[in-house]
Amino acid sequence: HHQGREKKSSFAKPHDAQQHDRTPHTAVTMVNFSVSDVRKIMGKPKNIRNMSVIAHVDHGKSTLTDSLVAAAGIIKAEDAGDRRIMDTRQDEQDRTITIKSTGISLHFHMKEEDCPTLPEDCDPDCRDFLFNLIDSPGHVDFSSEVTAALRVTDGGLVVADCV
């Protein structure tokens, strides 16, 4: 859909590789979607999903979130897993754990060849989706953050690390 086209956004992304002036007039390049794309989908509530990523500590929540953020074109695919884009606090970065739940909106276009039939509860004339994703902590000390994230979302992506 938007592959190969660059659009401009009026907001900066967290932990972007380059430092940007965060004033509303500064444009930041985003590959897969623009603010107007997100606004358009916001008018189609059937194509919006609110999800929390939940799991025990060190099971890969932030890695999964990085991968989804990379699929939306916000970070490079090769940075996914190491970037920890949702860990915006210095103590989270220092300890490499998520302490506060953090949300991000992701735009995805569902290609007809990838999914010929859309779910029945979606707008049949729109193949664009907005995912409001919350990366939550896994440590039991921060379980209130997980509870709060689950209260405001439609469902959870449960990550299980098993051997």
TORFITI-444559 format. One record per residue (C-alpha): residue in three letters; y, x, z; residue number from 1. Coordinates in steps of 0.2 Angstrom, whole numbers, plus 5000, padded with zeros to 4 digits. Each point is the difference from the previous one (the first is absolute). Layout:
PT  rest  y  x  z  nr
PT  Ala  Y  X  Z  NUM
...
This chain:
PT  rest  y  x  z  nr
PT  His  5000  5000  5000  1
PT  His  5013  5012  5006  2
PT  Gln  4990  5016  4997  3
PT  Gly  5010  5014  4993  4
PT  Arg  5017  4991  5003  5
PT  Glu  5011  5006  5013  6
PT  Lys  5011  4987  5009  7
PT  Lys  5013  5003  5013  8
PT  Ser  5001  4994  5018  9
PT  Ser  5014  4999  5012  10
PT  Phe  4990  5006  5015  11
PT  Ala  4992  5016  5004  12
PT  Lys  4982  5002  5005  13
PT  Pro  4994  5007  5017  14
PT  His  4995  5019  5000  15
PT  Asp  5005  5002  4981  16
PT  Ala  4997  5017  4994  17
PT  Gln  5019  5002  4996  18
PT  Gln  5014  4997  5012  19
PT  His  5010  4985  4994  20
PT  Asp  5017  4993  5006  21
PT  Arg  4994  4983  5007  22
PT  Thr  5016  4991  4995  23
PT  Pro  4997  4984  4991  24
PT  His  5008  5007  4984  25
PT  Thr  4987  5014  4998  26
PT  Ala  4986  4997  4988  27
PT  Val  4983  5006  5003  28
PT  Thr  4987  5000  4987  29
PT  Met  4984  4990  5002  30
PT  Val  4987  4999  4987  31
PT  Asn  4991  4983  5001  32
PT  Phe  5013  4987  5006  33
PT  Ser  5018  4997  5004  34
PT  Val  5010  4990  5013  35
PT  Ser  5002  4986  4987  36
PT  Asp  4981  4999  4997  37
PT  Val  4997  4998  5019  38
PT  Arg  5014  4987  5001  39
PT  Lys  4992  4990  4986  40
PT  Ile  4983  5000  5008  41
PT  Met  5008  4995  5017  42
PT  Gly  5003  4983  4991  43
PT  Lys  4982  4998  4997  44
PT  Pro  4992  4999  5018  45
PT  Lys  4983  4997  4993  46
PT  Asn  5000  5018  4993  47
PT  Ile  5005  5008  5016  48
PT  Arg  4987  5007  5013  49
PT  Asn  5004  5006  5017  50
PT  Met  4987  5012  5006  51
PT  Ser  4997  5012  5015  52
PT  Val  4990  5016  4999  53
PT  Ile  4989  5001  5016  54
PT  Ala  4987  5011  5007  55
PT  His  4996  5012  5014  56
PT  Val  5010  5017  5001  57
PT  Asp  4996  5012  4986  58
PT  His  4990  4988  4989  59
PT  Gly  5012  5002  4985  60
PT  Lys  5013  4986  5002  61
PT  Ser  5015  5011  4995  62
PT  Thr  4989  5008  4986  63
PT  Leu  4996  4983  4993  64
PT  Thr  5018  4995  5001  65
PT  Asp  5006  5016  4992  66
PT  Ser  4988  4996  4986  67
PT  Leu  5006  4982  4998  68
PT  Val  5018  5007  5000  69
PT  Ala  4996  5013  4986  70
PT  Ala  4992  4986  4990  71
PT  Ala  5016  4991  5001  72
PT  Gly  5009  5015  4993  73
PT  Ile  5010  5004  5016  74
PT  Ile  4992  5017  5003  75
PT  Lys  4990  5012  4989  76
PT  Ala  4981  4996  5000  77
PT  Glu  4996  5018  5004  78
PT  Asp  5011  4998  5016  79
PT  Ala  4990  4985  5006  80
PT  Gly  4991  5004  5016  81
PT  Asp  5010  5014  5005  82
PT  Arg  5017  4992  4999  83
PT  Arg  4999  4988  5014  84
PT  Ile  5015  4991  4993  85
PT  Met  4999  4986  5013  86
PT  Asp  5001  5012  5015  87
PT  Thr  5019  5001  5000  88
PT  Arg  5002  5006  5018  89
PT  Gln  5000  5018  5005  90
PT  Asp  4988  4998  5014  91
PT  Glu  4988  4991  4987  92
PT  Gln  5001  5015  4988  93
PT  Asp  4998  5013  5014  94
PT  Arg  4985  4991  5007  95
PT  Thr  4993  4994  4983  96
PT  Ile  4997  4982  5008  97
PT  Thr  5009  4984  4996  98
PT  Ile  5009  4994  5016  99
PT  Lys  5011  4986  4993  100
PT  Ser  4995  4987  4987  101
PT  Thr  5010  5003  4984  102
PT  Gly  5001  4988  4985  103
PT  Ile  5003  5002  4982  104
PT  Ser  5001  4989  4985  105
PT  Leu  4989  5005  4984  106
PT  His  5001  4992  4983  107
PT  Phe  4984  4999  4990  108
PT  His  4997  4993  4982  109
PT  Met  4983  4993  4997  110
PT  Lys  4995  5004  4983  111
PT  Glu  4990  4987  4991  112
PT  Glu  4986  5012  4995  113
PT  Asp  4998  5005  5018  114
PT  Cys  4999  4982  5006  115
PT  Pro  4999  4987  4987  116
PT  Thr  5000  4986  5013  117
PT  Leu  5013  4999  5014  118
PT  Pro  4996  4993  5017  119
PT  Glu  5003  4981  5000  120
PT  Asp  5013  5001  5013  121
PT  Cys  5012  5011  4989  122
PT  Asp  5013  4995  4988  123
PT  Pro  4990  4999  4984  124
PT  Asp  5015  5006  4989  125
PT  Cys  5004  5016  5010  126
PT  Arg  4989  5015  5001  127
PT  Asp  5012  5009  5011  128
PT  Phe  4996  5001  5019  129
PT  Leu  5010  5006  5015  130
PT  Phe  4990  5008  5015  131
PT  Asn  5009  5001  5016  132
PT  Leu  4989  5013  5008  133
PT  Ile  5001  5005  5019  134
PT  Asp  4992  5017  5005  135
PT  Ser  4995  4998  5018  136
PT  Pro  4995  5012  5014  137
PT  Gly  4982  5003  5004  138
PT  His  5001  5007  5018  139
PT  Val  4997  4988  5013  140
PT  Asp  5016  5005  5009  141
PT  Phe  5009  4992  4986  142
PT  Ser  4990  4984  4998  143
PT  Ser  5015  4989  5003  144
PT  Glu  5007  5006  4983  145
PT  Val  4984  4995  4992  146
PT  Thr  5001  4982  5008  147
PT  Ala  5018  4998  4994  148
PT  Ala  4995  5006  4982  149
PT  Leu  4986  4987  4999  150
PT  Arg  5011  4986  5006  151
PT  Val  5012  5002  4986  152
PT  Thr  4987  5003  4986  153
PT  Asp  4988  4989  4990  154
PT  Gly  4985  5012  5003  155
PT  Gly  4994  5017  5003  156
PT  Leu  4993  5014  4990  157
PT  Val  4987  5007  5012  158
PT  Val  4996  5018  4998  159
PT  Ala  4983  5006  5006  160
PT  Asp  4995  5019  5000  161
PT  Cys  4982  5001  5001  162
PT  Val  4987  5014  4997  163
